[in-house]
Amino acid sequence: MRIDHISIYPVILPFSSEFSHSLRKRNSVKNIIAEVVAEQGKIKGYGEGAPRSFVTGESQESAARSITRFIQLDNFPWKLNDVSQIWNFVDGLFHGKAYNAAICALETALLDALGKSQGRNIIDYFSKDFMTNKVYYGSALPLAGKQRIVEICQLIKKMKVKKLKLKMGKDLNQNKEILEAVRVVFGEDCDLKIDINCVWNYGLALKHLSLINNYKIKIIEQPMRPNDPEIADFAGLMQKAGAVLMADESACSLGDMEKIAEEGCYKMINVRLSKCGGFRNSLKIIDYLRRNGISFQIGCHLGESGILSAAGRILCLLCSDAVCCDGSYDEFLLEKNVTLEDVSMGPGGEADPLDGPGLGIEVSGKNLAGLSEGFNTITVSRP
């Protein structure tokens, strides 16, 4: 397959309603989409990154610059015939976390294009050792008032989803209201995890101990900032309470995982494709976690389009040992999408593999043009 050019589209994805967490109030997100065009336009492959400054330090602008720089490297696979060329290219890129959203977008676009050129779904390019044929997603709830939480919970209950991820902030009373609202709708018939997005300090974390115990919360995601020296003490208290600390913002690279394993505070990791640098790097991380007895979930970034939702579906299907899965929220969150297919989860959170070559989705050129309107699209042609 001969690649003709790669285009980089900054996009704004609008939400159908506000979704807030402790670090941001959001009505939309800024993502980046890479388009690989090959064989004189007969093949188009797509990938997406979700650059978040508070996660990997990337912005939409910096991710676009990074992709442009990667494409111009001497070893970029302009003639792409085998998946090993993609792995060799990705392995030669920068390690750490500073380019992970950019790497995810470009790698996924190359995989999608290669799969389409070979008539294969990209799941064929990975080990099937932990393969499953179905995914069961949980649902996420925003940081919001009691009435809003009740309304969302009623919709979730109608869908027969019982795994819930609750966004929480610094306000102890609001956090208690959120938990009470969930119990009003679900009673005891749900599994709860809470996501703090690192805004608690040790003192505030201690104030939440009674809530964690009373509401039988079993997973607490990133309660304090990365490298907070008091996280070890809080982890010890959670272990006594039968709860697990899950790392997210602290866990973006293989180096982060090695540090987490050595320190022993976090017993679970949230693996997200864009945060962790695409399939190649995410699966290296997951293999390391498996070898070291650390559990993990497959997560998503708030506001992924159908491209990242489809990629996340594949990662979930490859990981039957994931404790839980988040993602495929397209229909429930986005006002506009770039894909022709609806990649949303179904009743019970159930989701099947996506048929077709590449990612199993088609991108609407019209939608992509509309969502990138007002931005400068970058195109790099074959040298």
C-alpha positions as CSV (number, residue, x, y, z in Angstrom):
1,M,0.0,0.0,0.0
2,R,1.4,3.3,-1.1
3,I,0.5,6.2,1.2
4,D,-0.1,9.5,-0.7
5,H,-0.5,11.9,2.1
6,I,-1.6,12.4,5.7
7,S,-4.0,15.1,6.9
8,I,-4.3,16.3,10.5
9,Y,-7.7,17.7,11.5
10,P,-8.2,19.6,14.8
11,V,-11.9,19.2,15.7
12,I,-14.3,20.4,18.3
13,L,-16.8,17.7,19.4
14,P,-19.9,19.3,20.9
15,F,-21.8,17.6,23.7
16,S,-25.6,17.2,23.8
17,S,-25.5,18.5,27.5
18,E,-22.8,19.6,29.9
19,F,-20.6,17.0,31.5
20,S,-18.4,18.2,34.3
21,H,-15.7,16.7,36.6
22,S,-13.5,18.2,39.3
23,L,-11.0,19.8,36.8
24,R,-13.3,21.0,34.0
25,K,-16.8,22.0,33.1
26,R,-17.3,20.7,29.5
27,N,-19.8,21.4,26.7
28,S,-17.3,20.2,24.1
29,V,-13.8,18.8,23.7
30,K,-10.9,19.5,21.3
31,N,-9.5,16.4,19.8
32,I,-7.2,15.6,16.9
33,I,-7.9,13.3,13.9
34,A,-5.3,11.9,11.6
35,E,-6.3,10.8,8.1
36,V,-4.0,8.5,6.1
37,V,-4.9,8.6,2.3
38,A,-3.4,5.9,0.1
39,E,-3.6,4.4,-3.3
40,Q,-4.7,7.6,-5.0
41,G,-7.5,8.2,-2.5
42,K,-9.0,4.7,-2.7
43,I,-8.1,4.0,0.9
44,K,-8.6,6.3,3.9
45,G,-7.6,5.3,7.4
46,Y,-8.5,7.3,10.5
47,G,-7.1,7.7,14.0
48,E,-7.9,10.0,16.9
49,G,-6.2,11.5,19.9
50,A,-7.7,13.2,22.9
51,P,-4.9,15.6,24.1
52,R,-5.6,16.8,27.6
53,S,-3.1,19.2,29.2
54,F,-3.8,17.9,32.7
55,V,-3.1,14.3,31.7
56,T,-0.2,14.1,29.2
57,G,0.6,17.8,28.9
58,E,-0.6,17.9,25.3
59,S,-2.8,20.4,23.6
60,Q,-4.6,20.1,20.4
61,E,-2.0,22.4,18.8
62,S,1.0,20.5,20.2
63,A,-0.4,17.2,19.2
64,A,-0.9,18.4,15.6
65,R,2.7,19.6,15.6
66,S,4.0,16.3,16.9
67,I,2.1,14.3,14.3
68,T,3.6,16.5,11.6
69,R,7.1,15.9,12.9
70,F,6.6,12.2,13.1
71,I,5.4,12.0,9.5
72,Q,8.6,13.8,8.4
73,L,10.9,11.3,10.1
74,D,13.1,9.2,7.7
75,N,11.6,5.9,8.9
76,F,8.0,6.8,8.4
77,P,6.4,3.9,6.5
78,W,5.2,5.6,3.3
79,K,5.0,2.2,1.6
80,L,3.1,0.1,4.2
81,N,2.6,-3.6,3.6
82,D,3.0,-5.2,7.0
83,V,1.9,-4.4,10.6
84,S,5.5,-4.9,11.8
85,Q,6.4,-1.6,10.0
86,I,3.9,0.3,12.2
87,W,5.3,-1.4,15.4
88,N,8.9,-0.6,14.4
89,F,8.0,3.0,13.7
90,V,6.1,3.5,16.9
91,D,8.8,1.8,18.9
92,G,11.3,4.3,17.5
93,L,9.3,7.3,18.7
94,F,9.7,9.2,21.9
95,H,9.0,7.4,25.2
96,G,7.2,8.9,28.2
97,K,3.9,10.6,27.9
98,A,4.4,14.0,26.2
99,Y,3.4,12.7,22.8
100,N,0.9,10.0,23.6
101,A,-2.3,11.5,22.1
102,A,-0.4,12.3,18.9
103,I,1.1,8.8,18.7
104,C,-2.3,7.2,19.3
105,A,-3.9,9.2,16.4
106,L,-1.2,8.5,13.9
107,E,-0.7,4.8,14.8
108,T,-4.5,4.1,14.7
109,A,-4.8,5.8,11.3
110,L,-2.0,3.6,9.9
111,L,-3.6,0.5,11.3
112,D,-7.0,1.4,9.9
113,A,-5.6,2.1,6.5
114,L,-3.5,-1.1,6.5
115,G,-6.6,-3.2,7.6
116,K,-8.7,-1.7,4.8
117,S,-6.0,-2.3,2.2
118,Q,-5.8,-6.0,3.3
119,G,-9.5,-6.5,4.0
120,R,-8.8,-7.3,7.6
121,N,-10.2,-5.9,10.9
122,I,-7.2,-4.6,12.9
123,I,-8.0,-7.0,15.7
124,D,-6.3,-9.6,13.5
125,Y,-3.0,-7.9,14.1
126,F,-2.9,-8.6,17.9
127,S,-2.5,-11.6,20.1
128,K,-5.8,-13.5,20.9
129,D,-4.6,-14.9,24.3
130,F,-7.1,-12.8,26.2
131,M,-9.7,-12.4,23.5
132,T,-13.4,-12.1,24.3
133,N,-16.4,-11.8,21.9
134,K,-18.4,-9.3,23.8
135,V,-17.8,-6.2,25.9
136,Y,-19.9,-5.0,28.9
137,Y,-19.4,-1.3,29.5
138,G,-20.3,0.7,32.6
139,S,-21.7,4.2,32.7
140,A,-20.2,7.5,33.9
141,L,-22.0,10.2,35.8
142,P,-20.9,13.9,35.9
143,L,-20.2,16.1,38.8
144,A,-23.6,17.5,39.2
145,G,-26.5,18.3,41.5
146,K,-28.8,15.7,43.1
147,Q,-31.7,16.1,40.6
148,R,-29.5,15.9,37.6
149,I,-27.8,12.7,39.0
150,V,-31.3,11.2,39.6
151,E,-32.3,11.9,36.1
152,I,-29.2,10.3,34.6
153,C,-29.4,7.3,36.9
154,Q,-33.0,6.7,35.8
155,L,-31.9,6.6,32.2
156,I,-29.0,4.3,33.1
157,K,-31.3,2.0,35.0
158,K,-33.6,1.7,32.0
159,M,-30.6,0.5,30.0
160,K,-30.0,-2.1,32.7
161,V,-26.4,-0.9,33.3
162,K,-25.3,-1.5,36.9
163,K,-21.6,-0.5,36.8
164,L,-21.3,3.2,37.6
165,K,-18.4,5.6,37.7
166,L,-19.2,8.7,39.7
167,K,-17.2,12.0,39.2
168,M,-16.5,13.7,42.5
169,G,-14.9,16.9,43.6
170,K,-13.7,18.8,46.7
171,D,-17.2,19.4,48.2
172,L,-17.9,16.7,50.8
173,N,-21.6,17.6,50.9
174,Q,-22.0,17.5,47.2
175,N,-20.2,14.2,47.0
176,K,-22.6,12.8,49.6
177,E,-25.6,14.1,47.7
178,I,-24.3,12.3,44.5
179,L,-24.1,9.0,46.3
180,E,-27.5,9.4,48.0
181,A,-29.0,10.2,44.6
182,V,-27.5,7.0,43.1
183,R,-28.9,5.0,46.0
184,V,-32.4,6.5,45.6
185,V,-32.6,5.1,42.1
186,F,-30.5,1.9,42.3
187,G,-30.7,1.0,46.0
188,E,-27.9,-1.5,46.6
189,D,-28.2,-3.0,43.1
190,C,-25.1,-1.4,41.5
191,D,-21.3,-1.4,41.6
192,L,-19.8,1.9,42.4
193,K,-16.4,3.4,41.7
194,I,-15.5,7.1,42.2
195,D,-13.2,9.2,40.1
196,I,-11.6,12.2,41.8
197,N,-9.3,13.5,39.1
198,C,-6.6,14.2,41.7
199,V,-8.3,17.1,43.5
200,W,-8.2,15.7,47.1
201,N,-5.4,16.3,49.5
202,Y,-4.8,13.9,52.4
203,G,-7.0,15.8,54.9
204,L,-10.0,15.9,52.4
205,A,-9.5,12.2,51.6
206,L,-9.7,11.3,55.3
207,K,-13.0,13.2,55.5
208,H,-14.4,10.9,52.8
209,L,-13.6,7.7,54.7
210,S,-17.1,7.4,56.1
211,L,-18.7,7.9,52.7
212,I,-16.5,5.3,51.2
213,N,-17.3,2.8,53.9
214,N,-21.1,3.5,54.1
215,Y,-21.7,3.4,50.4
216,K,-19.4,0.3,49.9
217,I,-17.2,2.0,47.3
218,K,-14.7,-0.5,46.1
219,I,-12.6,1.5,43.6
220,I,-11.3,5.0,44.1
221,E,-9.7,6.5,41.0
222,Q,-6.8,8.9,41.3
223,P,-7.9,10.7,44.5
224,M,-4.7,12.8,44.9
225,R,-2.2,14.4,42.6
226,P,0.6,12.3,41.1
227,N,3.6,12.1,43.4
228,D,1.6,13.2,46.5
229,P,3.8,11.9,49.4
230,E,0.7,11.0,51.5
231,I,-0.8,8.7,49.0
232,A,0.8,5.7,50.7
233,D,-1.0,6.4,54.0
234,F,-4.3,6.8,52.3
235,A,-3.7,3.6,50.3
236,G,-3.2,1.7,53.5
237,L,-6.4,3.0,54.9
238,M,-8.3,2.0,51.8
239,Q,-6.8,-1.5,51.9
240,K,-8.2,-1.9,55.4
241,A,-11.6,-0.7,54.1
242,G,-11.5,-3.3,51.3
243,A,-11.2,-0.6,48.6
244,V,-8.7,-0.4,45.8
245,L,-6.9,2.8,44.6
246,M,-6.7,3.0,40.8
247,A,-4.1,5.2,39.1
248,D,-5.1,7.3,36.1
249,E,-3.2,10.6,35.6
250,S,-0.3,9.0,37.5
251,A,-0.1,6.1,34.9
252,C,0.6,7.2,31.3
253,S,3.7,5.3,30.4
254,L,5.6,2.1,31.0
255,G,8.0,4.0,33.2
256,D,5.0,5.1,35.3
257,M,3.9,1.5,35.7
258,E,7.3,0.5,36.9
259,K,7.2,3.2,39.6
260,I,3.7,2.3,40.6
261,A,4.7,-1.4,40.9
262,E,7.7,-0.5,43.1
263,E,5.7,1.8,45.4
264,G,2.8,-0.5,45.8
265,C,0.1,2.1,46.5
266,Y,-2.1,1.7,43.4
267,K,-3.4,-1.8,42.9
268,M,-5.3,-1.0,39.7
269,I,-4.6,1.1,36.5
270,N,-6.9,2.9,34.1
271,V,-5.5,2.2,30.7
272,R,-6.8,4.6,28.0
273,L,-5.6,4.5,24.4
274,S,-4.9,8.2,23.9
275,K,-3.4,8.7,27.4
276,C,-1.1,5.7,27.0
277,G,0.0,6.2,23.4
278,G,-2.0,3.9,21.2
279,F,-2.3,0.1,20.9
280,R,1.4,-0.7,20.9
281,N,2.2,1.1,24.0
282,S,-1.1,0.3,25.8
283,L,-0.6,-3.4,25.3
284,K,3.0,-3.2,26.5
285,I,1.6,-1.6,29.6
286,I,-1.1,-4.2,30.0
287,D,1.4,-7.1,29.6
288,Y,3.6,-5.5,32.3
289,L,0.6,-5.2,34.6
290,R,-0.3,-8.9,34.0
291,R,3.2,-10.0,34.8
292,N,3.3,-8.0,38.0
293,G,-0.2,-8.9,39.3
294,I,-1.7,-5.4,39.0
295,S,-5.3,-5.3,37.8
296,F,-6.5,-2.8,35.2
297,Q,-9.6,-1.4,33.5
298,I,-9.9,-0.2,29.9
299,G,-11.1,3.4,30.1
300,C,-11.8,6.3,27.7
301,H,-11.4,10.0,27.6
302,L,-14.5,12.2,27.9
303,G,-15.7,13.2,24.5
304,E,-14.2,10.5,22.2
305,S,-15.7,10.4,18.7
306,G,-16.7,7.1,17.0
307,I,-13.1,6.6,15.9
308,L,-11.6,6.3,19.4
309,S,-14.8,4.5,20.5
310,A,-14.2,1.9,17.8
311,A,-10.5,1.6,18.7
312,G,-11.4,1.3,22.4
313,R,-13.9,-1.5,21.6
314,I,-11.0,-3.5,20.0
315,L,-8.8,-3.0,23.0
316,C,-11.6,-4.1,25.3
317,L,-12.2,-7.2,23.2
318,L,-8.5,-8.1,23.4
319,C,-8.6,-7.9,27.2
320,S,-11.1,-10.3,28.7
321,D,-9.2,-9.9,32.0
322,A,-10.0,-6.2,32.4
323,V,-11.8,-5.6,35.6
324,C,-14.2,-3.2,33.9
325,C,-14.6,-1.2,30.6
326,D,-15.7,2.4,30.0
327,G,-16.4,3.9,26.6
328,S,-18.7,3.8,23.6
329,Y,-20.8,6.7,25.0
330,D,-21.3,8.4,21.6
331,E,-25.1,8.5,21.4
332,F,-25.4,9.5,25.0
333,L,-22.8,12.4,25.0
334,L,-22.1,13.8,21.6
335,E,-24.3,16.1,19.7
336,K,-22.3,15.5,16.5
337,N,-20.0,12.7,15.5
338,V,-17.6,11.9,12.7
339,T,-18.6,8.3,12.0
340,L,-21.4,7.0,9.9
341,E,-21.9,4.2,12.4
342,D,-23.2,4.6,15.9
343,V,-20.5,3.0,18.1
344,S,-22.5,3.3,21.3
345,M,-23.1,0.5,23.8
346,G,-26.4,-1.2,24.0
347,P,-28.8,-2.4,26.7
348,G,-26.9,-3.8,29.7
349,G,-23.8,-2.0,28.5
350,E,-23.4,-4.8,25.9
351,A,-21.3,-4.3,22.8
352,D,-20.2,-6.6,20.0
353,P,-17.2,-6.5,17.7
354,L,-17.5,-4.1,14.8
355,D,-17.6,-5.8,11.4
356,G,-15.6,-4.7,8.5
357,P,-12.0,-3.9,7.7
358,G,-9.8,-1.6,9.7
359,L,-11.5,-0.2,12.7
360,G,-14.9,-1.4,11.3
361,I,-16.2,2.1,10.9
362,E,-16.5,4.7,8.1
363,V,-15.9,8.4,8.6
364,S,-18.2,11.0,7.1
365,G,-16.1,13.5,5.1
366,K,-18.9,16.0,5.5
367,N,-19.0,15.6,9.3
368,L,-15.3,15.8,9.6
369,A,-15.2,19.0,7.5
370,G,-17.9,20.6,9.6
371,L,-16.3,19.7,13.0
372,S,-12.9,21.0,11.8
373,E,-14.3,24.2,10.3
374,G,-12.3,27.2,11.4
375,F,-9.1,25.2,12.1
376,N,-6.0,24.9,9.9
377,T,-5.8,21.4,8.5
378,I,-2.3,20.3,8.0
379,T,-1.4,18.0,5.1
380,V,2.0,16.3,4.6
381,S,2.5,14.6,1.2
382,R,4.7,11.7,0.3
383,P,8.3,13.0,-0.3
